[in-house]
Amino acid sequence: MKKLIYQVYTGKKSKLYDHCTASVKAYAKRIGADYELQRNPILRIKPDVFMTNRSNEWWISTYL
């Protein structure tokens, strides 16, 4: 059975997240797993602002 590490990184670039993704990629290589990084939202499902307590502006700035 193959191993896969799938990581999602959307939104603004961040040095912290860049470091995290590089670390996970190195770990995947070390254990012999495939590594996939998703940078763009695929589904574009609008979150329910009442369930997530996020503003409508957050959704627009993140996904549009």
N, CA, C and O atoms as a MOPAC input file, in Angstrom:
PM7 MOZYME 1SCF
protein

 N      0.84000 1    -1.17100 1     0.00000 1
 C      0.00000 1     0.00000 1     0.00000 1
 C      0.88900 1     1.23900 1     0.00000 1
 O      1.85100 1     1.32500 1     0.76300 1
 N      0.55400 1     2.20900 1    -0.87400 1
 C      1.30700 1     3.45700 1    -0.93800 1
 C      0.86200 1     4.40600 1     0.16900 1
 O     -0.26600 1     4.33600 1     0.65800 1
 N      1.75900 1     5.27900 1     0.54400 1
 C      1.46200 1     6.29900 1     1.54600 1
 C      1.36800 1     7.64800 1     0.84600 1
 O      2.10500 1     7.92000 1    -0.10200 1
 N      0.46600 1     8.48000 1     1.31600 1
 C      0.30600 1     9.82100 1     0.76900 1
 C      0.10200 1    10.79700 1     1.90700 1
 O     -0.68700 1    10.55600 1     2.82000 1
 N      0.82500 1    11.90300 1     1.84100 1
 C      0.58500 1    13.01300 1     2.75700 1
 C      0.04200 1    14.14500 1     1.90300 1
 O      0.69700 1    14.60700 1     0.97000 1
 N     -1.16300 1    14.58400 1     2.23600 1
 C     -1.86300 1    15.61900 1     1.48200 1
 C     -2.02100 1    16.82800 1     2.38100 1
 O     -2.63700 1    16.74900 1     3.44400 1
 N     -1.46500 1    17.94000 1     1.95100 1
 C     -1.47900 1    19.14100 1     2.78200 1
 C     -2.14800 1    20.27700 1     2.01600 1
 O     -1.93900 1    20.42900 1     0.81300 1
 N     -2.94800 1    21.06900 1     2.71200 1
 C     -3.63700 1    22.19600 1     2.11000 1
 C     -3.04400 1    23.48500 1     2.66600 1
 O     -2.92000 1    23.65600 1     3.87900 1
 N     -2.68100 1    24.38300 1     1.76300 1
 C     -2.08400 1    25.66800 1     2.14200 1
 C     -2.70000 1    26.72300 1     1.22900 1
 O     -2.22500 1    26.93900 1     0.11400 1
 N     -3.75500 1    27.37500 1     1.70200 1
 C     -4.40700 1    28.41100 1     0.90600 1
 C     -4.30700 1    29.74500 1     1.63200 1
 O     -3.99100 1    29.79600 1     2.82100 1
 N     -4.57200 1    30.79900 1     0.92200 1
 C     -4.53000 1    32.12400 1     1.52500 1
 C     -3.18900 1    32.79300 1     1.33000 1
 O     -2.41900 1    32.42300 1     0.44300 1
 N     -2.91500 1    33.77500 1     2.15800 1
 C     -1.68200 1    34.54800 1     2.04400 1
 C     -0.47800 1    33.70000 1     2.41800 1
 O     -0.57300 1    32.79500 1     3.24800 1
 N      0.67400 1    34.00800 1     1.78700 1
 C      1.91800 1    33.31700 1     2.12100 1
 C      2.36300 1    33.69400 1     3.52500 1
 O      2.16300 1    34.82100 1     3.97700 1
 N      2.96100 1    32.74600 1     4.19200 1
 C      3.43800 1    32.96000 1     5.55200 1
 C      4.74900 1    32.19500 1     5.73200 1
 O      4.86900 1    31.04900 1     5.29900 1
 N      5.72200 1    32.82700 1     6.36600 1
 C      6.99700 1    32.14600 1     6.61200 1
 C      6.79400 1    30.89800 1     7.47300 1
 O      7.45200 1    29.87800 1     7.26900 1
 N      5.87600 1    30.99100 1     8.43800 1
 C      5.60300 1    29.85200 1     9.30800 1
 C      5.06000 1    28.67900 1     8.50000 1
 O      5.54300 1    27.55600 1     8.64100 1
 N      4.05100 1    28.92900 1     7.64800 1
 C      3.47300 1    27.85400 1     6.84700 1
 C      4.45600 1    27.33400 1     5.80900 1
 O      4.46100 1    26.14100 1     5.50500 1
 N      5.29700 1    28.22500 1     5.25600 1
 C      6.33100 1    27.76600 1     4.33100 1
 C      7.26100 1    26.77800 1     5.03000 1
 O      7.63400 1    25.75100 1     4.46300 1
 N      7.62800 1    27.10100 1     6.26300 1
 C      8.48800 1    26.20600 1     7.05100 1
 C      7.77800 1    24.88000 1     7.33200 1
 O      8.38400 1    23.81400 1     7.21800 1
 N      6.50000 1    24.94500 1     7.69800 1
 C      5.73500 1    23.73200 1     7.99800 1
 C      5.61400 1    22.83200 1     6.78300 1
 O      5.80200 1    21.62000 1     6.88800 1
 N      5.29900 1    23.41300 1     5.62400 1
 C      5.15200 1    22.58800 1     4.42500 1
 C      6.47700 1    21.98200 1     4.01100 1
 O      6.51300 1    20.83600 1     3.56200 1
 N      7.56800 1    22.72100 1     4.15000 1
 C      8.88500 1    22.16800 1     3.82900 1
 C      9.22700 1    21.01800 1     4.76300 1
 O      9.79900 1    20.01400 1     4.33800 1
 N      8.87600 1    21.16400 1     6.03500 1
 C      9.13300 1    20.11500 1     7.01600 1
 C      8.33100 1    18.85100 1     6.69800 1
 O      8.85600 1    17.74000 1     6.77900 1
 N      7.07100 1    19.02500 1     6.33900 1
 C      6.22000 1    17.87500 1     6.02200 1
 C      6.69800 1    17.20400 1     4.74500 1
 O      6.67300 1    15.97700 1     4.64800 1
 N      7.13300 1    17.98700 1     3.76400 1
 C      7.65100 1    17.42500 1     2.51300 1
 C      8.90900 1    16.58500 1     2.78400 1
 O      9.06400 1    15.50100 1     2.22300 1
 N      9.79700 1    17.08600 1     3.63700 1
 C     11.00400 1    16.33400 1     3.99700 1
 C     10.64200 1    15.04500 1     4.73700 1
 O     11.26300 1    14.00400 1     4.51800 1
 N      9.64600 1    15.11600 1     5.60300 1
 C      9.19700 1    13.93000 1     6.33600 1
 C      8.63000 1    12.89000 1     5.37200 1
 O      8.90600 1    11.69800 1     5.50400 1
 N      7.84200 1    13.34200 1     4.41100 1
 C      7.26600 1    12.41400 1     3.43000 1
 C      8.37500 1    11.71200 1     2.64100 1
 O      8.30100 1    10.51000 1     2.38900 1
 N      9.38100 1    12.46100 1     2.26300 1
 C     10.51100 1    11.86500 1     1.53200 1
 C     11.23100 1    10.84300 1     2.40000 1
 O     11.62100 1     9.77600 1     1.92700 1
 N     11.40500 1    11.18200 1     3.68600 1
 C     12.11300 1    10.29700 1     4.60600 1
 C     11.39300 1     8.97500 1     4.80100 1
 O     12.04400 1     7.93500 1     4.90700 1
 N     10.06600 1     8.98500 1     4.85000 1
 C      9.32100 1     7.74400 1     5.06800 1
 C      8.88000 1     7.08500 1     3.76200 1
 O      8.24200 1     6.03200 1     3.78000 1
 N      9.22200 1     7.70700 1     2.62400 1
 C      8.89400 1     7.11800 1     1.34000 1
 C      7.44900 1     7.31400 1     0.91600 1
 O      6.90000 1     6.49100 1     0.18300 1
 N      6.83600 1     8.38600 1     1.36500 1
 C      5.44000 1     8.67300 1     1.02000 1
 C      5.38200 1     9.69500 1    -0.11400 1
 O      6.28600 1    10.51400 1    -0.28000 1
 N      4.31100 1     9.62900 1    -0.88200 1
 C      4.05500 1    10.66600 1    -1.86900 1
 C      3.57600 1    11.90700 1    -1.11400 1
 O      2.95000 1    11.80600 1    -0.05900 1
 N      3.88100 1    13.06900 1    -1.67200 1
 C      3.50900 1    14.32800 1    -1.02700 1
 C      2.78600 1    15.20600 1    -2.03000 1
 O      3.28700 1    15.44100 1    -3.13000 1
 N      1.62400 1    15.68600 1    -1.66200 1
 C      0.84600 1    16.60200 1    -2.49100 1
 C      0.50300 1    17.83400 1    -1.66700 1
 O      0.05900 1    17.72600 1    -0.52400 1
 N      0.71100 1    18.99600 1    -2.25600 1
 C      0.38300 1    20.26400 1    -1.60600 1
 C     -0.65200 1    20.98500 1    -2.45500 1
 O     -0.41200 1    21.26500 1    -3.62900 1
 N     -1.79000 1    21.28100 1    -1.86900 1
 C     -2.85200 1    22.00500 1    -2.56600 1
 C     -2.75500 1    23.47600 1    -2.21000 1
 O     -2.89400 1    23.84400 1    -1.04300 1
 N     -2.51500 1    24.32400 1    -3.20700 1
 C     -2.36300 1    25.76100 1    -2.97300 1
 C     -3.62800 1    26.55200 1    -3.31200 1
 O     -3.82600 1    27.64800 1    -2.78700 1
 N     -4.47700 1    26.01900 1    -4.17200 1
 C     -5.67700 1    26.74200 1    -4.58700 1
 C     -6.91900 1    25.99100 1    -4.14000 1
 O     -6.96900 1    24.76600 1    -4.24500 1
 N     -7.93100 1    26.70800 1    -3.63900 1
 C     -9.16700 1    26.04100 1    -3.25700 1
 C     -9.82100 1    25.41800 1    -4.48900 1
 O     -9.90200 1    26.04500 1    -5.54500 1
 N    -10.27900 1    24.19800 1    -4.34400 1
 C    -10.87100 1    23.48700 1    -5.47200 1
 C    -12.39500 1    23.54900 1    -5.40900 1
 O    -13.04300 1    23.83800 1    -6.41600 1
 N    -12.96500 1    23.28700 1    -4.25800 1
 C    -14.40900 1    23.18000 1    -4.14900 1
 C    -15.11500 1    24.53100 1    -4.08300 1
 O    -16.23700 1    24.66400 1    -4.57000 1
 N    -14.48100 1    25.51600 1    -3.49700 1
 C    -15.04400 1    26.85800 1    -3.35000 1
 C    -16.42500 1    26.83500 1    -2.69200 1
 O    -17.36500 1    27.46100 1    -3.18000 1
 N    -16.53200 1    26.12100 1    -1.60200 1
 C    -17.76900 1    26.05800 1    -0.83700 1
 C    -17.76500 1    27.22100 1     0.15300 1
 O    -16.82800 1    27.38000 1     0.93600 1
 N    -18.80400 1    28.01400 1     0.10800 1
 C    -18.87800 1    29.15700 1     1.01300 1
 C    -19.25000 1    28.66700 1     2.41300 1
 O    -20.30400 1    28.05800 1     2.59300 1
 N    -18.38900 1    28.92700 1     3.41000 1
 C    -18.69200 1    28.50900 1     4.78100 1
 C    -19.88900 1    29.27000 1     5.35400 1
 O    -20.15300 1    30.41200 1     4.97800 1
 N    -20.58800 1    28.63400 1     6.24800 1
 C    -21.70300 1    29.28400 1     6.94400 1
 C    -21.11100 1    30.18800 1     8.02100 1
 O    -20.52400 1    29.70300 1     8.98800 1
 N    -21.26400 1    31.49800 1     7.85500 1
 C    -20.64900 1    32.44400 1     8.78500 1
 C    -21.21200 1    32.32200 1    10.19200 1
 O    -20.54900 1    32.71600 1    11.15100 1
 N    -22.42100 1    31.78600 1    10.33900 1
 C    -23.00800 1    31.63300 1    11.66900 1
 C    -22.46400 1    30.40900 1    12.39400 1
 O    -22.45500 1    30.37600 1    13.62500 1
 N    -22.01200 1    29.40800 1    11.65500 1
 C    -21.46000 1    28.20200 1    12.27000 1
 C    -19.96900 1    28.35800 1    12.58400 1
 O    -19.47400 1    27.77600 1    13.55000 1
 N    -19.25400 1    29.14000 1    11.77300 1
 C    -17.80500 1    29.25900 1    11.93400 1
 C    -17.37600 1    30.51900 1    12.65700 1
 O    -16.20500 1    30.66000 1    13.00800 1
 N    -18.30900 1    31.44400 1    12.88800 1
 C    -18.00300 1    32.73200 1    13.51500 1
 C    -16.97600 1    33.53600 1    12.72700 1
 O    -16.22100 1    34.32300 1    13.29900 1
 N    -16.95100 1    33.33700 1    11.41900 1
 C    -16.06700 1    34.10800 1    10.55700 1
 C    -16.88500 1    35.14500 1     9.81300 1
 O    -18.06500 1    34.93600 1     9.53200 1
 N    -16.25700 1    36.25400 1     9.49800 1
 C    -16.96800 1    37.31800 1     8.79300 1
 C    -17.08300 1    36.99100 1     7.30700 1
 O    -16.33600 1    36.16800 1     6.77800 1
 N    -18.02200 1    37.64300 1     6.65200 1
 C    -18.18300 1    37.47000 1     5.21100 1
 C    -16.94800 1    37.99600 1     4.48000 1
 O    -16.58100 1    37.45200 1     3.43900 1
 N    -16.30400 1    39.03300 1     4.99400 1
 C    -15.10900 1    39.59100 1     4.37500 1
 C    -13.96500 1    38.57100 1     4.36600 1
 O    -13.17700 1    38.52900 1     3.42100 1
 N    -13.87600 1    37.75000 1     5.41700 1
 C    -12.84200 1    36.71600 1     5.46000 1
 C    -13.02300 1    35.75700 1     4.30300 1
 O    -12.05400 1    35.41600 1     3.62500 1
 N    -14.24600 1    35.31800 1     4.06600 1
 C    -14.50300 1    34.36600 1     2.98400 1
 C    -14.15400 1    34.97100 1     1.63000 1
 O    -13.54600 1    34.31100 1     0.78800 1
 N    -14.53700 1    36.21900 1     1.42500 1
 C    -14.28900 1    36.87200 1     0.14100 1
 C    -12.78500 1    37.03600 1    -0.08700 1
 O    -12.29800 1    36.77300 1    -1.18700 1
 N    -12.05100 1    37.46500 1     0.93100 1
 C    -10.60900 1    37.68700 1     0.76300 1
 C     -9.84700 1    36.37100 1     0.60800 1
 O     -8.77900 1    36.35400 1    -0.00400 1
 N    -10.36500 1    35.28400 1     1.14100 1
 C     -9.67600 1    34.00300 1     1.07500 1
 C     -9.96400 1    33.25900 1    -0.21100 1
 O     -9.05100 1    32.67000 1    -0.79100 1
 N    -11.19500 1    33.26400 1    -0.67200 1
 C    -11.59000 1    32.39000 1    -1.76200 1
 C    -11.86500 1    33.07900 1    -3.08700 1
 O    -12.06700 1    32.39200 1    -4.08800 1
 N    -11.88200 1    34.39000 1    -3.13800 1
 C    -12.13500 1    35.05200 1    -4.42600 1
 C    -10.91100 1    35.76000 1    -4.93800 1
 O    -10.95100 1    36.36700 1    -6.00800 1

